Amino acid sequence: MSDALTVLQSRLGYRFRQQALLLEALTHPSFLQDNAQAGPHNQRLEFLGDSVLQFIITDALYREFSTEREGVLSRRRAVLSKGGFLTQMARDLGLDASLRLNKSEEDSGGRNRASILEDAFEALVGAIYLDSDIATTRTLVLGWYGPFADRLAVSEDAENPKGRLQELVQPKHGNNALTYNVSATSGPRHAQVYEVEVYLNDRLIGSGSGSSKKTAEEAAARVALTVLRTETPKRQTPDAK
């Protein structure tokens, strides 16, 4: 076993009994073009790992968010199991440094290619499942992810800030408490910049700019999310006697 794989397994928090499974998970199909005797590539493990990962995430979301409806749970599962998210998970674990690629793929930037890293992460999950069991795999995966609420807050705020802002204010203020107003426009007609303000009832809670009303509204919503999440309730002053 190479030093690199020893380091990788330390980062994973798991030592493979069958080292061949780990090598398979890290082997991109291109590697076999120059190394025909290197063993199987990771596409079959990726197929298995995708299903295992979906089950683990679905089960954890169902248990953690016990009052949420199916649509919300499905959206959150998509966030946690999508390509960009898995790509970052692969980098966090150091899979990019351990991939087995042929020279052509290496020279073209394959080690940093999102699709390759996503497949490697899913293949790794499949390899651990085959090397151990579902309980062990679940514990490891959830440990890598950390608190779902934290991961979702960052991802969902970035992708759907207006929806997240609506979710935040709706329980207390109702469905119609938010309004977005274009406060100014600038620049030539073919490259206008919009300034948008978002109000919670009559209170200005955020503003932002963008090349379209939509992007300006999203920018304002991101500011508003930060404002509402970081402000602290004012201390109540007792009435004077």
C-alpha positions in Angstrom: 0.0 0.0 0.0 1.4 3.4 -1.0 1.9 6.2 1.4 -0.6 8.3 -0.5 -3.3 5.7 0.1 -2.4 5.4 3.7 -2.9 9.2 4.0 -6.1 9.1 2.1 -7.6 6.4 4.4 -6.6 8.4 7.4 -8.5 11.3 6.0 -11.5 9.1 5.3 -11.5 7.7 8.8 -11.7 4.2 7.3 -9.1 1.5 6.5 -10.0 -0.9 3.7 -9.8 -4.6 4.3 -9.8 -5.1 0.5 -7.4 -2.5 -0.8 -8.3 -3.4 -4.4 -11.7 -1.8 -3.9 -10.1 1.5 -2.9 -7.9 1.4 -6.0 -10.9 0.6 -8.2 -12.8 3.6 -6.8 -9.9 5.8 -7.7 -9.4 4.5 -11.2 -10.8 6.6 -14.0 -11.6 4.6 -17.2 -8.8 6.5 -19.0 -6.2 4.9 -16.8 -6.8 1.5 -18.4 -6.0 2.8 -21.9 -2.3 3.0 -20.9 -2.4 0.3 -18.1 -4.5 -2.6 -19.5 -3.7 -4.9 -16.6 -4.5 -2.3 -13.9 -7.8 -3.9 -13.0 -11.4 -2.5 -13.3 -12.2 1.2 -13.5 -14.7 2.9 -11.2 -17.9 3.1 -13.2 -19.6 0.0 -11.7 -18.7 1.2 -8.2 -20.0 4.7 -9.1 -23.4 3.1 -10.2 -23.6 1.3 -6.8 -22.4 4.2 -4.7 -25.0 6.6 -6.2 -27.8 4.4 -4.9 -26.2 3.9 -1.5 -25.6 7.6 -1.1 -29.2 8.4 -2.1 -30.5 6.0 0.5 -28.3 7.4 3.3 -29.2 11.0 2.5 -32.9 10.2 2.1 -33.0 8.3 5.4 -31.1 11.0 7.3 -33.3 13.8 5.9 -36.5 11.9 6.7 -35.4 11.5 10.3 -33.8 15.0 10.9 -36.6 17.0 9.3 -39.6 15.1 10.6 -42.2 17.8 9.8 -41.1 18.7 6.3 -43.2 17.6 3.3 -41.9 15.4 0.4 -41.2 18.3 -1.9 -38.9 20.0 0.6 -37.1 16.8 1.4 -36.7 16.0 -2.3 -35.2 19.5 -2.9 -32.8 19.1 0.0 -31.7 15.7 -1.2 -31.0 17.1 -4.6 -28.8 19.8 -3.0 -26.8 17.3 -1.0 -26.3 14.8 -3.8 -25.8 17.0 -6.8 -22.6 17.2 -8.9 -21.2 20.4 -7.6 -21.7 19.4 -4.0 -20.1 16.0 -4.4 -17.2 17.5 -6.3 -16.4 19.7 -3.3 -16.8 16.7 -1.0 -14.3 14.8 -3.1 -11.8 17.7 -2.9 -12.3 18.0 0.9 -11.4 14.3 1.3 -8.4 14.6 -1.0 -9.7 12.2 -3.7 -8.4 14.6 -6.4 -4.8 13.9 -5.4 -5.3 10.2 -5.4 -7.1 9.6 -8.7 -5.5 7.3 -11.3 -5.7 8.9 -14.7 -3.8 8.4 -17.9 -1.4 11.0 -19.1 -3.8 12.6 -21.6 -6.5 13.0 -19.0 -4.0 14.3 -16.5 -2.6 16.9 -19.0 -6.1 18.1 -19.9 -7.0 18.9 -16.3 -8.9 15.7 -15.5 -7.8 15.7 -11.8 -9.9 18.9 -11.3 -12.8 18.0 -13.6 -16.1 18.0 -11.7 -17.6 15.0 -13.4 -14.5 12.8 -12.6 -14.5 13.9 -9.0 -18.2 13.4 -8.6 -17.9 9.8 -10.0 -14.9 9.1 -7.7 -16.9 10.2 -4.6 -19.8 8.0 -5.5 -17.5 5.1 -6.3 -15.8 5.5 -3.0 -19.1 5.2 -1.2 -19.9 2.1 -3.2 -16.4 0.6 -2.3 -16.8 1.2 1.4 -20.3 -0.3 1.3 -18.9 -3.5 -0.3 -15.9 -3.5 2.1 -18.1 -3.1 5.2 -21.8 -2.7 5.5 -24.6 -0.1 5.3 -24.3 1.0 8.9 -20.5 1.7 8.6 -21.0 3.5 5.3 -23.8 5.6 6.8 -21.7 6.7 9.8 -18.8 7.6 7.6 -20.8 9.6 5.0 -22.8 11.5 7.6 -19.5 12.3 9.4 -18.0 13.7 6.2 -21.1 15.8 5.6 -21.4 17.2 9.1 -24.7 18.8 10.2 -27.1 18.8 7.2 -28.7 22.1 8.4 -25.4 23.9 8.0 -24.6 22.4 4.6 -28.1 23.2 3.4 -28.1 26.8 4.6 -25.0 27.6 2.6 -26.1 25.8 -0.6 -29.8 26.8 -0.6 -29.0 30.4 0.2 -26.7 30.6 -2.8 -29.0 28.8 -5.2 -32.4 30.1 -4.2 -32.1 33.1 -2.0 -35.6 34.5 -2.6 -37.1 31.1 -1.7 -35.0 30.8 1.4 -36.0 34.3 2.5 -39.7 33.5 1.9 -39.3 30.4 4.0 -37.6 32.4 6.8 -40.3 35.1 7.1 -43.4 33.2 6.2 -44.1 31.5 9.6 -44.2 34.8 11.5 -45.2 37.3 8.8 -47.3 35.4 6.3 -47.0 34.8 2.6 -47.2 38.4 1.4 -44.9 40.3 3.7 -42.0 40.6 1.2 -41.9 43.1 -1.6 -39.1 43.8 -4.1 -38.8 47.3 -5.6 -36.5 48.5 -8.4 -35.0 51.7 -6.8 -32.8 52.7 -9.7 -31.4 51.7 -13.1 -28.1 52.8 -14.7 -26.0 52.2 -17.8 -26.9 52.0 -21.5 -30.1 50.2 -22.6 -28.1 47.1 -23.8 -26.2 46.8 -20.5 -28.4 48.2 -17.8 -27.7 47.6 -14.1 -30.7 47.3 -11.8 -30.8 48.3 -8.1 -33.4 46.5 -6.1 -34.6 46.9 -2.5 -36.5 44.2 -0.6 -38.9 45.2 2.2 -40.3 43.1 5.0 -43.7 44.8 5.4 -42.5 48.5 5.5 -38.9 47.8 6.7 -36.0 47.8 4.3 -34.0 44.6 5.0 -31.7 44.4 1.9 -30.6 45.8 -1.4 -28.6 44.5 -4.3 -27.7 45.1 -7.9 -27.5 43.0 -11.1 -27.7 43.0 -14.8 -31.4 41.9 -14.6 -34.2 42.4 -12.2 -34.0 38.7 -11.3 -30.3 38.8 -10.4 -30.7 42.1 -8.5 -33.6 40.6 -6.5 -31.5 37.6 -5.7 -28.6 39.8 -4.5 -31.0 41.8 -2.3 -32.5 38.6 -0.9 -29.0 37.3 0.1 -28.3 40.5 2.0 -31.7 40.2 3.7 -31.0 36.7 4.8 -27.8 37.8 6.4 -29.5 40.7 8.1 -32.4 38.6 9.5 -30.1 35.8 10.7 -27.6 37.9 12.4 -29.7 40.5 14.1 -30.4 40.0 17.8 -33.6 40.9 19.5 -33.5 44.2 21.3 -33.5 43.9 25.0 -36.8 44.9 26.5 -36.7 47.9 28.8 -38.9 47.5 31.9 -41.6 50.2 32.1 -40.8 53.0 34.5 -42.6 52.8 37.8 
